Amino acid sequence: MVQAPRGAQGIDPVLVVIPTYNERENLGPILARLHGALPEVHALVVDDGSPDGTGELADELAAANEKIHVMHRTEKAGLGAAYVAGFRWGLAKEYATIVEMDADGSHAPEDLPRILDALGGADLVIGSRYVPGGGSVNWPASRKLISRGGNIYSQLALGVKIKDITAGFRAYRREVLEKLPLDEVASRGYCFQIDLGWRTLRAGFEVVEVPITFTEREIGESKMSSSIVLEAMLQVGKWGIRHRLQQLRRLFKRG
C-alpha cells in the first residue's frame, strides 16, 4: 500500500482532482474504482456547470462519502482553469500530493498506486503512454497521430526529454504547485499539460514517467477538438521560439 507523510492537520495527504463537464454516467464508476484502488485518497470533483446533472450527482456522492468533495463553477472555462482551481483548493486544505485524473475512464485508477510510489524519487510523476510498457487502447489512427505528433513537436520545440508531456494523469508534490506561478498559466485546453510540465522542469524539479495504458472513453464524447490542437501548436511554437532566443542571448553574453 502506498505510504505518504500525513498533512499538517492530519488529513489524508493525497487529493485527486477530477474536472467534469457532462460526465454523469462516468463519474460514479470512476470514483468507485478510485476508492477501490486507494480507499484513503480524497477526490475533488470540479464541475463546470454540466447541464446533464453531473454536479448534482457529485453532490449526492459527496454526501455519502466524506472523502469526496465538490467544487461548482458556473461556466465551462476550460480544463486548465478547472485544474488550477482544484490545485488552489487542495493547497489551501494542506494536501501533500495533488493528482490530475480524467473522469471518463481513460485513466485507470488502478495505475495510481504506481504513480504515487514513484513520487519517492521525483517531484512530478507523469503516467506515460510513450515509455516502455505504456500504450493506448481503442484509439483511432488519427488520434494516435495527433498525440504522438504533439509530443514529438513539443520535445523538439521546447528541448524537453519528457516522452508524454501532453499526458493528463499525473501527481505533483505540493511544493511544485506552491512554487509555480499558477496565475500565469493561461492555457485553456490540453496545452495546459505541456505548459505546467515545462514550467515544472524549468523550475528545477525532478520529473519522471511511469507506463500506463490509456483507454479511450466508452461513454460520452471526447473533449478534444481542432481548436484545442491549434492552441497547443501555436502556444508551444511561441514558447519554443522565446526559449531559443533566451538561450542565444545567454550564449552571446558569455561570448
RODO-2510 file (C-alpha; in nm, 4 decimals, decimal comma):
residues 255
     n   res          X          Y          Z
     1     m     0,0000     0,0000     0,0000
     2     v     0,1244     0,3493    -0,0810
     3     q     0,2548     0,5288     0,2266
     4     a     0,2957     0,9061     0,2458
     5     p     0,3518     1,1569     0,5269
     6     r     0,0316     1,2932     0,6720
     7     g    -0,0577     1,6582     0,6185
     8     a    -0,0002     1,9292     0,8744
     9     q    -0,3556     1,8913     1,0043
    10     g    -0,3567     1,5110     0,9975
    11     i    -0,5730     1,4861     0,6866
    12     d    -0,5138     1,2381     0,4127
    13     p    -0,2199     1,3672     0,2050
    14     v    -0,3437     1,2713    -0,1452
    15     l    -0,6081     1,4678    -0,3358
    16     v    -0,7240     1,3566    -0,6818
    17     v    -0,8641     1,6491    -0,8828
    18     i    -1,1238     1,5369    -1,1401
    19     p    -1,2631     1,8053    -1,3747
    20     t    -1,6053     1,7263    -1,5199
    21     y    -1,8358     1,8519    -1,7914
    22     n    -2,1244     1,6219    -1,8855
    23     e    -1,9759     1,3116    -1,7218
    24     r    -2,2798     1,1933    -1,5223
    25     e    -2,2603     0,8350    -1,6479
    26     n    -1,8854     0,8074    -1,5914
    27     l    -1,8427     0,9811    -1,2557
    28     g    -1,9849     0,7176    -1,0199
    29     p    -1,7897     0,4247    -1,1673
    30     i    -1,4585     0,6139    -1,1795
    31     l    -1,4880     0,7254    -0,8154
    32     a    -1,5767     0,3701    -0,7122
    33     r    -1,2690     0,2383    -0,8931
    34     l    -1,0527     0,5093    -0,7380
    35     h    -1,1536     0,4193    -0,3843
    36     g    -1,1306     0,0511    -0,4697
    37     a    -0,7658     0,1017    -0,5639
    38     l    -0,6791     0,3500    -0,2887
    39     p    -0,9503     0,3777    -0,0220
    40     e    -0,7768     0,6573     0,1714
    41     v    -0,7343     0,9156    -0,1054
    42     h    -0,9663     1,2123    -0,1340
    43     a    -1,1276     1,3245    -0,4600
    44     l    -1,2302     1,6753    -0,5624
    45     v    -1,4815     1,6907    -0,8479
    46     v    -1,4541     2,0275    -1,0252
    47     d    -1,7715     2,0622    -1,2294
    48     d    -1,8074     2,3397    -1,4861
    49     g    -2,1857     2,3718    -1,4700
    50     s    -2,2629     2,0468    -1,6536
    51     p    -2,6159     2,0613    -1,7987
    52     d    -2,6519     1,6813    -1,7720
    53     g    -2,6616     1,6844    -1,3910
    54     t    -2,3025     1,5775    -1,3230
    55     g    -2,2712     1,8390    -1,0493
    56     e    -2,5861     1,7215    -0,8734
    57     l    -2,4669     1,3599    -0,8846
    58     a    -2,1310     1,4684    -0,7436
    59     d    -2,3114     1,6336    -0,4524
    60     e    -2,5020     1,3112    -0,3839
    61     l    -2,1828     1,1064    -0,3891
    62     a    -2,0085     1,3564    -0,1609
    63     a    -2,2956     1,3432     0,0875
    64     a    -2,2465     0,9669     0,1121
    65     n    -1,8648     0,9692     0,1292
    66     e    -1,6570     1,2175     0,3298
    67     k    -1,3586     1,1556     0,1012
    68     i    -1,5425     1,3083    -0,1976
    69     h    -1,5592     1,6865    -0,2322
    70     v    -1,7237     1,9043    -0,4978
    71     m    -1,6428     2,2431    -0,6460
    72     h    -1,9112     2,4031    -0,8631
    73     r    -1,8054     2,6503    -1,1310
    74     t    -2,0635     2,8480    -1,3226
    75     e    -1,9189     2,8196    -1,6736
    76     k    -1,7149     2,5932    -1,8947
    77     a    -1,3833     2,7786    -1,8740
    78     g    -1,1515     2,5034    -1,9934
    79     l    -0,9516     2,2161    -1,8495
    80     g    -0,6607     2,4313    -1,7354
    81     a    -0,8762     2,6715    -1,5363
    82     a    -1,0582     2,3815    -1,3685
    83     y    -0,7328     2,2185    -1,2641
    84     v    -0,5853     2,5428    -1,1313
    85     a    -0,8990     2,5970    -0,9226
    86     g    -0,8657     2,2431    -0,7892
    87     f    -0,4965     2,2881    -0,7141
    88     r    -0,5659     2,6023    -0,5137
    89     w    -0,8363     2,4237    -0,3151
    90     g    -0,6010     2,1347    -0,2412
    91     l    -0,3133     2,3597    -0,1368
    92     a    -0,5405     2,5533     0,0978
    93     k    -0,6514     2,2242     0,2565
    94     e    -0,2899     2,1132     0,3246
    95     y    -0,2770     1,8114     0,0924
    96     a     0,0772     1,6840     0,0413
    97     t     0,0162     1,5363    -0,3052
    98     i    -0,2245     1,6535    -0,5738
    99     v    -0,3190     1,4304    -0,8661
   100     e    -0,4760     1,5069    -1,2041
   101     m    -0,7133     1,2437    -1,3404
   102     d    -0,9850     1,2363    -1,6092
   103     a    -1,3429     1,1418    -1,5231
   104     d    -1,4101     0,9413    -1,8384
   105     g    -1,2241     0,6210    -1,7502
   106     s    -0,9322     0,6822    -1,9853
   107     h    -0,7021     0,6954    -1,6815
   108     a    -0,7138     0,3721    -1,4839
   109     p    -0,7253     0,4465    -1,1099
   110     e    -0,5586     0,1083    -1,0620
   111     d    -0,2390     0,2674    -1,2013
   112     l    -0,2369     0,5395    -0,9358
   113     p    -0,0506     0,3398    -0,6669
   114     r     0,2487     0,3048    -0,9017
   115     i     0,2370     0,6758    -0,9859
   116     l     0,2337     0,7701    -0,6175
   117     d     0,5118     0,5243    -0,5359
   118     a     0,7299     0,6942    -0,7990
   119     l     0,6977     1,0258    -0,6110
   120     g     0,9527     0,8832    -0,3690
   121     g     1,2209     0,9908    -0,6155
   122     a     1,0539     1,2761    -0,8025
   123     d     0,8503     1,5947    -0,7724
   124     l     0,6150     1,5298    -1,0655
   125     v     0,5215     1,1848    -1,1912
   126     i     0,3509     1,1507    -1,5297
   127     g     0,1526     0,8446    -1,6321
   128     s     0,3006     0,7968    -1,9769
   129     r     0,1795     0,6216    -2,2910
   130     y     0,5162     0,6550    -2,4607
   131     v     0,7676     0,4908    -2,2303
   132     p     0,8290     0,1127    -2,2407
   133     g     0,5219    -0,0642    -2,1067
   134     g     0,2830     0,2219    -2,1866
   135     g     0,0253     0,2392    -2,4606
   136     s    -0,3287     0,3244    -2,5664
   137     v    -0,6399     0,1184    -2,6342
   138     n    -0,9292     0,1781    -2,8762
   139     w    -0,7809     0,4938    -3,0249
   140     p    -0,8315     0,5583    -3,3975
   141     a    -0,5196     0,6118    -3,6025
   142     s    -0,5946     0,9855    -3,6300
   143     r    -0,5897     1,0337    -3,2516
   144     k    -0,2669     0,8355    -3,2183
   145     l    -0,1088     1,0516    -3,4871
   146     i    -0,2191     1,3761    -3,3179
   147     s    -0,0968     1,2587    -2,9781
   148     r     0,2376     1,1244    -3,0982
   149     g     0,2935     1,4231    -3,3238
   150     g     0,2080     1,6688    -3,0472
   151     n     0,4577     1,5124    -2,8100
   152     i     0,7380     1,4995    -3,0674
   153     y     0,6633     1,8601    -3,1657
   154     s     0,6785     1,9678    -2,8007
   155     q     1,0058     1,7826    -2,7411
   156     l     1,1695     1,9486    -3,0409
   157     a     1,0274     2,2968    -2,9814
   158     l     1,0972     2,3120    -2,6093
   159     g     1,4026     2,0887    -2,5864
   160     v     1,2483     1,8576    -2,3250
   161     k     1,3015     1,4851    -2,2832
   162     i     0,9563     1,4015    -2,1460
   163     k     0,8037     1,1431    -2,3811
   164     d     0,4395     1,2200    -2,2934
   165     i     0,4276     1,5833    -2,1874
   166     t     0,0649     1,6105    -2,3076
   167     a    -0,0492     1,3398    -2,0629
   168     g    -0,3125     1,4341    -1,8067
   169     f    -0,2655     1,1565    -1,5484
   170     r    -0,0013     1,2926    -1,3140
   171     a     0,0868     1,3549    -0,9498
   172     y     0,2522     1,6673    -0,8080
   173     r     0,4178     1,7253    -0,4752
   174     r     0,2559     2,0317    -0,3189
   175     e     0,5937     2,2103    -0,3210
   176     v     0,5840     2,2188    -0,7015
   177     l     0,2414     2,3809    -0,7206
   178     e     0,3307     2,6239    -0,4430
   179     k     0,6332     2,7445    -0,6408
   180     l     0,4807     2,7637    -0,9896
   181     p     0,3076     3,0902    -1,0897
   182     l    -0,0356     2,9392    -1,1414
   183     d    -0,1801     3,2834    -1,2206
   184     e     0,0352     3,2902    -1,5346
   185     v    -0,0893     2,9552    -1,6678
   186     a    -0,3341     3,0795    -1,9305
   187     s    -0,3694     2,7627    -2,1398
   188     r    -0,7328     2,6525    -2,1510
   189     g    -0,7217     2,3109    -2,3195
   190     y    -0,4822     2,0188    -2,3165
   191     c    -0,1957     2,2597    -2,3834
   192     f    -0,2231     2,3159    -2,0079
   193     q    -0,0412     1,9866    -1,9505
   194     i     0,2504     2,0938    -2,1694
   195     d     0,2614     2,4352    -2,0043
   196     l     0,2688     2,3030    -1,6481
   197     g     0,5108     2,0207    -1,7264
   198     w     0,7571     2,2574    -1,8898
   199     r     0,7285     2,5095    -1,6051
   200     t     0,7999     2,2283    -1,3592
   201     l     1,1186     2,1336    -1,5424
   202     r     1,2360     2,4944    -1,5734
   203     a     1,1812     2,5470    -1,2017
   204     g     1,4375     2,2738    -1,1366
   205     f     1,2054     1,9964    -1,0197
   206     e     1,2556     1,6285    -1,0979
   207     v     1,0074     1,4780    -1,3441
   208     v     0,9725     1,1040    -1,4090
   209     e     0,7381     0,8962    -1,6233
   210     v     0,5780     0,5622    -1,5419
   211     p     0,3978     0,3499    -1,8012
   212     i     0,0186     0,3451    -1,8172
   213     t    -0,2375     0,2212    -2,0673
   214     f    -0,4733     0,4951    -2,1842
   215     t    -0,8191     0,3627    -2,2747
   216     e    -1,0496     0,5648    -2,4967
   217     r    -1,3782     0,6552    -2,3282
   218     e    -1,6733     0,4217    -2,3832
   219     i    -1,9464     0,6654    -2,2724
   220     g    -1,9876     1,0284    -2,3789
   221     e    -1,7979     1,2441    -2,6237
   222     s    -1,4297     1,3347    -2,6268
   223     k    -1,3474     1,6964    -2,5384
   224     m    -1,0653     1,7038    -2,7954
   225     s    -1,1259     1,9483    -3,0814
   226     s    -0,9382     2,1180    -3,3631
   227     s    -0,9273     2,4432    -3,1640
   228     i    -0,7530     2,2655    -2,8750
   229     v    -0,4931     2,1199    -3,1123
   230     l    -0,4392     2,4577    -3,2784
   231     e    -0,3970     2,6309    -2,9413
   232     a    -0,1295     2,3779    -2,8443
   233     m     0,0619     2,4143    -3,1717
   234     l     0,0640     2,7939    -3,1581
   235     q     0,1472     2,8206    -2,7897
   236     v     0,4232     2,5597    -2,7947
   237     g     0,5750     2,7180    -3,1047
   238     k     0,5738     3,0588    -2,9360
   239     w     0,7277     2,9222    -2,6160
   240     g     0,9914     2,7361    -2,8149
   241     i     1,0964     3,0453    -3,0129
   242     r     1,1160     3,2532    -2,6947
   243     h     1,3201     2,9815    -2,5229
   244     r     1,5675     2,9547    -2,8109
   245     l     1,6102     3,3332    -2,8215
   246     q     1,6842     3,3375    -2,4490
   247     q     1,9450     3,0658    -2,4998
   248     l     2,1091     3,2681    -2,7777
   249     r     2,1171     3,5818    -2,5611
   250     r     2,2870     3,3928    -2,2796
   251     l     2,5358     3,2452    -2,5268
   252     f     2,6248     3,5884    -2,6686
   253     k     2,6680     3,7340    -2,3179
   254     r     2,9115     3,4562    -2,2247
   255     g     3,0995     3,5144    -2,5523
***
